Amino acid sequence: MAGPTTDGPTTDGRVLRGEETRRAVLRRAVGIASVEGLDALSIGRLATDLGLSKSGVFAGFGSKEELQLATVRAARRIFADAVVAPVADTPPGLARARALCESWLAYSRARVFPGGCFFYEVTAEFDARPGAVRDALAGCAREWTDTVTEALAGARAAGALHPDTDLGDLAFALIAVLEAANSQAVLHDEAAPYDRAGRLLLRLLRAEAADPADPALA
């Protein structure tokens, strides 16, 4: 009679170790990329930083492009948890639109990524470089723009914005203020741009509000 096999538990252990290694690599990768860009990532650097074998890191990704794509996906999850999830229960209307913007400022201010907004850093690196990484970043940008636009659409549907408010224009302006605040705060290492952005966001929303004295804009 054949003895018991240990292939199952051994395989499970290897899978778990592989997943733990992948998570550790991606945690380090998003931090590096937010400061130095996605091109700064390499299998060798990450292996050295984390005390891992190059073959072990390579096995988890296979190529530099796949490493970059996996890093973008990891950053997207972190961004969603830090910015979108905290306002999920905010009722539709101006309160939700404002909360989303303030959540984004808090994310940048808290340096969830060491370099400020991950996507601001790496999008400038790839915006003119066709390929899978650019496509992934463009998808993330569209998703965030859609999230802001949907919040504004909810506010307009609730009668809190003028019926003729151009939601695309307003979303564009709000996001531009957020990104400018991130850029200036990181560049000058000061918090003043976040305070200025908060005031400008309120002005933009009040300019389109059906009632500029709406409590959500107090």
HELIX and SHEET records of a PDB file:
HELIX    1   1 ASP A    7  GLU A   36  1                                  30    
HELIX    2   2 LEU A   38  ALA A   40  5                                   3    
HELIX    3   3 ILE A   43  LEU A   50  1                                   8    
HELIX    4   4 LYS A   54  PHE A   61  1                                   8    
HELIX    5   5 LYS A   64  PHE A   79  1                                  16    
HELIX    6   6 ALA A   80  VAL A   84  3                                   5    
HELIX    7   7 ALA A   85  VAL A   87  5                                   3    
HELIX    8   8 LEU A   94  ARG A  109  1                                  16    
HELIX    9   9 PHE A  118  PHE A  126  1                                   9    
HELIX   10  10 ALA A  132  ALA A  157  1                                  26    
HELIX   11  11 LEU A  167  HIS A  188  1                                  22    
HELIX   12  12 ALA A  192  GLU A  208  1                                  17    
HELIX   13  13 PRO A  215  LEU A  217  5                                   3    
END                                                                             
